[in-house]
């Protein structure tokens, strides 16, 4: 009996897309903000952390977040989330690896902390429902990573036990949360290395086109 893992769970932003930080830095430059302004206002400020977590859980709308963040940064709120992440692009290495995994019979799911779905939709154009076996967007479950329940929901939708799955995220804390549940974790810092690691863990060459 093979011990090959049969499930792959992928974060979205920063895994199936290009990295988040360069996009944020480009936004700051366009808006004439000091480098690191977004990190300071939204991820180090206590209220900024709270409202961003609420956005991920779906208890605050993207429009409400835009208003708050616009005031914190001193910039217009109109489509602010879309402007911040406007430079994000698909990451072909990871998208192709996911397709290769599915072709090899591995179930592939998406587990993503939401940034709101309107007025700007991060997932637009990626055809998640068609290309993946399960799609879990945090706000639709009123939870956010690293909540174990959100991982459990994903496993249930994929109809796989934790021990048969690998989880990839660009946030190390979320990878560690998955590992606590028995899921193999991969911290995505370089897509080439991630694809090589996944090929080994899944027993499939994911570099094949």
LOLO-167371 format. One line per 4 residues: number of its first residue (from 1); for each residue x, y, z of N, C-alpha, C. Coordinates in steps of 0.2 Angstrom, whole numbers. Example, Ala and Ser with C-alpha at 12.3 -4.5 7.8 and 13.67 -1.06 7.14 Angstrom:
1	66 -28 39 62 -22 39 66 -16 39 ~ 64 -11 35 68 -5 36 64 0 39 .
REM end
This chain:
1	4 -6 0 0 0 0 4 6 0 ~ 3 11 -4 7 17 -5 6 22 1 ~ 11 25 3 11 30 8 11 37 5 ~ 10 37 -2 10 44 -5 4 48 -3 .
5	6 54 -2 0 59 0 -4 60 -6 ~ -11 61 -5 -15 62 -10 -19 68 -10 ~ -17 73 -6 -20 80 -5 -15 85 -5 ~ -17 91 -8 -13 97 -8 -17 103 -7 .
9	-16 106 -2 -20 112 0 -15 119 -1 ~ -18 123 -5 -14 129 -6 -17 136 -4 ~ -13 140 -1 -15 147 1 -16 150 -6 ~ -19 156 -7 -20 159 -13 -15 165 -14 .
13	-16 171 -10 -11 176 -11 -4 175 -9 ~ 0 176 -13 7 175 -11 9 167 -13 ~ 5 163 -15 6 156 -17 4 155 -25 ~ -2 156 -26 -4 156 -33 -3 163 -37 .
17	-2 168 -33 0 174 -35 7 176 -34 ~ 10 181 -37 16 184 -36 16 186 -28 ~ 22 187 -25 22 189 -18 19 196 -17 ~ 16 196 -10 12 202 -8 16 208 -7 .
21	22 207 -4 26 213 -1 28 217 -7 ~ 31 215 -13 32 220 -18 26 224 -21 ~ 21 221 -21 15 224 -23 13 230 -18 ~ 13 228 -12 12 234 -7 17 239 -7 .
25	24 237 -8 29 243 -8 28 247 -14 ~ 26 244 -20 24 248 -26 18 253 -25 ~ 13 250 -21 8 255 -20 10 261 -16 ~ 14 259 -10 16 265 -6 20 270 -10 .
29	24 267 -15 28 272 -19 24 276 -24 ~ 18 273 -26 14 277 -31 10 282 -27 ~ 8 281 -21 4 285 -17 9 290 -13 ~ 15 290 -14 20 294 -10 20 293 -3 .
33	19 287 -1 19 285 6 26 283 8 ~ 28 283 14 35 281 16 35 273 16 ~ 40 270 15 41 263 14 39 260 21 ~ 35 255 21 33 252 27 26 255 30 .
37	23 260 27 18 263 30 12 258 31 ~ 11 254 26 5 249 26 6 244 32 ~ 12 242 33 13 237 38 12 240 45 ~ 15 246 46 14 250 52 7 251 54 .
41	3 253 49 -4 256 50 -9 250 51 ~ -7 244 47 -13 239 47 -11 233 50 ~ -4 232 51 -2 225 54 2 226 61 ~ 4 232 63 7 233 69 2 237 74 .
45	-2 241 71 -7 245 75 -12 240 77 ~ -14 241 84 -19 236 87 -26 236 83 ~ -28 242 82 -35 243 79 -34 240 72 ~ -28 242 68 -28 239 61 -28 232 61 .
49	-24 229 66 -24 221 66 -31 219 67 ~ -35 222 72 -42 220 73 -46 220 67 ~ -46 226 64 -51 226 58 -49 222 52 ~ -42 221 51 -40 216 46 -42 209 47 .
53	-42 207 54 -44 201 56 -52 200 55 ~ -55 205 56 -62 205 55 -64 205 48 ~ -60 208 44 -61 207 37 -60 200 34 ~ -55 197 37 -54 190 35 -60 185 37 .
57	-63 187 43 -68 183 45 -75 185 42 ~ -75 190 38 -81 192 35 -86 196 39 ~ -84 199 45 -88 203 49 -87 210 48 ~ -82 212 44 -81 219 41 -81 218 34 .
61	-84 223 30 -84 223 23 -77 226 20 ~ -76 224 14 -70 227 11 -71 235 11 ~ -77 237 9 -78 245 9 -77 248 16 ~ -79 245 21 -77 247 28 -70 247 29 .
65	-67 242 27 -59 241 28 -56 247 24 ~ -58 248 18 -55 253 14 -56 260 17 ~ -62 261 20 -63 268 24 -58 269 30 ~ -57 263 34 -53 263 39 -45 264 37 .
69	-43 260 32 -36 260 30 -35 267 27 ~ -39 269 23 -38 276 20 -37 281 25 ~ -40 281 30 -39 286 35 -33 285 39 ~ -31 279 40 -25 277 43 -19 279 39 .
73	-19 279 33 -14 280 28 -14 287 25 ~ -20 290 26 -20 297 23 -21 297 16 ~ -24 292 13 -25 291 6 -33 290 4 ~ -35 291 -2 -42 290 -4 -44 283 -2 .
77	-50 282 0 -53 275 2 -55 271 -5 ~ -56 275 -10 -60 272 -16 -55 266 -19 ~ -58 260 -18 -55 254 -21 -48 253 -18 ~ -47 255 -12 -40 255 -9 -37 248 -9 .
81	-41 243 -7 -38 236 -7 -36 234 -14 ~ -40 236 -19 -38 234 -26 -32 238 -28 ~ -31 244 -26 -25 248 -27 -19 246 -24 ~ -20 243 -17 -14 241 -14 -11 234 -17 .
85	-15 230 -20 -13 224 -23 -14 224 -30 ~ -14 230 -33 -15 230 -40 -9 227 -45 ~ -3 226 -42 2 223 -45 3 216 -45 ~ -2 213 -41 -1 205 -40 -3 202 -47 .
89	1 197 -49 0 193 -55 0 186 -53 ~ -3 182 -58 -3 174 -57 4 172 -56 ~ 5 167 -52 12 164 -52 12 157 -56 ~ 14 157 -62 13 151 -66 17 145 -64 .
93	22 145 -60 25 139 -58 21 135 -53 ~ 17 139 -49 13 136 -44 6 134 -47 ~ 4 138 -51 -3 136 -55 -2 130 -59 ~ 4 129 -62 5 124 -67 7 117 -62 .
97	10 118 -57 11 113 -52 5 110 -49 ~ 0 114 -48 -7 112 -45 -10 108 -51 ~ -10 111 -57 -13 107 -62 -10 100 -63 ~ -3 100 -63 0 93 -64 -1 89 -58 .
101	-2 91 -52 -4 87 -46 -11 84 -48 ~ -16 88 -50 -23 86 -51 -23 80 -57 ~ -18 82 -62 -18 77 -67 -15 70 -65 ~ -11 70 -60 -8 64 -57 -13 61 -52 .
105	-19 64 -51 -24 61 -47 -24 63 -39 ~ -20 69 -38 -20 72 -32 -26 77 -31 ~ -29 77 -26 -34 82 -25 -31 89 -23 ~ -33 94 -26 -30 100 -24 -35 105 -22 .
109	-34 108 -16 -39 113 -13 -36 120 -12 ~ -40 125 -11 -38 132 -9 -40 133 -2 ~ -36 136 2 -38 139 8 -35 146 9 ~ -39 151 9 -37 158 8 -40 162 13 .
113	-37 166 17 -39 171 21 -42 177 16 ~ -48 179 17 -51 184 12 -49 191 13 ~ -49 195 8 -48 202 9 -54 205 7 ~ -60 202 7 -66 204 5 -67 203 -3 .
117	-73 202 -5 -74 200 -12 -77 206 -16 ~ -79 211 -13 -81 217 -17 -80 223 -13 ~ -78 229 -16 -79 230 -24 -73 227 -28 ~ -68 225 -24 -62 222 -28 -62 214 -26 .
121	-61 210 -31 -61 203 -30 -54 200 -32 ~ -50 198 -27 -43 196 -27 -43 189 -32 ~ -49 186 -32 -49 179 -35 -51 179 -42 ~ -53 185 -44 -56 186 -51 -52 184 -56 .
125	-54 179 -61 -50 177 -67 -46 171 -66 ~ -46 168 -59 -42 162 -58 -46 156 -59 ~ -52 156 -60 -57 150 -61 -56 145 -55 ~ -56 147 -49 -55 143 -44 -59 137 -43 .
129	-66 138 -44 -71 133 -44 -70 128 -49 ~ -67 130 -55 -67 125 -60 -60 121 -60 ~ -55 124 -57 -48 121 -57 -46 118 -51 ~ -50 118 -46 -48 115 -39 -54 111 -36 .
133	-52 106 -32 -57 102 -30 -61 104 -24 ~ -58 109 -20 -62 112 -15 -59 119 -14 ~ -63 124 -13 -61 131 -12 -64 134 -5 ~ -60 136 -1 -62 138 6 -59 145 6 .
137	-64 150 6 -62 157 7 -65 159 14 ~ -60 161 18 -62 162 26 -68 166 27 ~ -70 171 24 -75 175 26 -82 171 25 ~ -82 166 21 -88 163 19 -89 158 25 .
141	-85 157 30 -85 152 35 -85 156 42 ~ -84 163 42 -84 167 48 -78 165 52 ~ -73 163 49 -66 160 52 -61 163 48 ~ -55 162 51 -48 164 48 -43 160 50 .
145	-38 159 45 -32 155 47 -29 160 53 ~ -26 157 58 -24 149 59 -29 145 63 ~ -36 147 63 -41 144 66 -41 136 64 ~ -40 131 68 -40 124 66 -46 122 63 .
149	-52 125 65 -58 123 62 -59 125 54 ~ -55 130 52 -55 131 45 -51 126 41 ~ -46 124 44 -42 118 41 -46 112 41 ~ -50 111 46 -54 105 47 -60 105 41 .
153	-63 111 40 -68 112 35 -65 110 28 ~ -59 112 27 -55 111 21 -54 103 20 ~ -52 100 25 -51 93 25 -57 89 23 ~ -63 91 26 -69 88 25 -71 89 18 .
157	-71 95 15 -73 96 9 -69 92 4 ~ -62 91 5 -58 87 1 -59 79 2 ~ -62 78 8 -64 71 10 -57 67 11 ~ -52 70 14 -46 67 16 -44 68 23 .
161	-40 64 26 -37 65 33 -31 69 32 ~ -30 73 38 -24 77 38 -18 74 36 ~ -17 68 38 -10 64 36 -9 63 29 ~ -14 64 25 -13 63 18 -12 69 14 .
165	-12 75 18 -12 81 14 -6 85 16 ~ -4 90 11 1 95 12 -2 102 11 ~ 1 106 15 -2 113 15 4 118 13 ~ 2 123 9 7 128 7 5 134 8 .
169	9 139 12 7 145 13 13 150 13 ~ 12 156 12 18 161 12 19 164 19 ~ 14 162 24 14 164 31 16 158 35 ~ 22 159 38 24 153 42 20 151 48 .
173	17 156 51 12 154 57 7 149 55 ~ 4 150 48 -1 146 46 1 139 44 ~ 7 139 42 10 132 40 11 128 47 ~ 13 132 52 14 128 59 7 126 61 .
177	2 130 60 -5 128 62 -7 122 59 ~ -6 121 53 -8 115 49 -4 109 51 ~ 3 110 53 7 105 55 4 102 62 ~ 1 107 66 -1 105 73 -7 100 72 .
181	-10 100 66 -16 95 64 -14 89 61 ~ -7 88 60 -5 82 56 -4 83 49 ~ -5 89 46 -4 91 39 3 92 38 ~ 6 90 33 13 92 31 13 99 29 .
185	18 103 31 18 110 29 24 112 25 ~ 23 117 21 28 120 16 27 127 17 ~ 32 131 19 32 138 19 35 140 12 ~ 31 143 8 32 146 2 36 152 2 .
189	43 152 0 47 158 0 50 159 -7 ~ 50 153 -11 52 153 -18 49 148 -21 ~ 45 150 -27 41 145 -30 45 139 -33 ~ 51 140 -35 55 135 -38 56 129 -32 .
193	58 132 -26 60 127 -21 53 124 -18 ~ 48 128 -18 41 125 -16 39 119 -21 ~ 40 120 -27 38 115 -32 42 109 -31 ~ 49 110 -30 53 104 -29 51 100 -23 .
197	50 104 -17 48 101 -11 42 97 -12 ~ 37 100 -15 30 97 -16 31 90 -20 ~ 35 91 -25 36 85 -30 39 79 -26 ~ 43 80 -21 46 75 -16 40 73 -12 .
201	37 77 -9 32 75 -4 26 71 -7 ~ 24 73 -13 18 70 -16 20 64 -21 ~ 27 63 -22 29 58 -26 27 59 -34 ~ 27 65 -36 25 67 -43 29 72 -45 .
205	32 72 -51 36 78 -54 31 83 -56 ~ 31 88 -52 26 94 -53 29 99 -58 ~ 35 98 -60 38 103 -65 36 101 -72 ~ 33 95 -73 31 93 -80 26 97 -83 .
209	27 99 -89 22 104 -92 16 100 -95 .
REM end
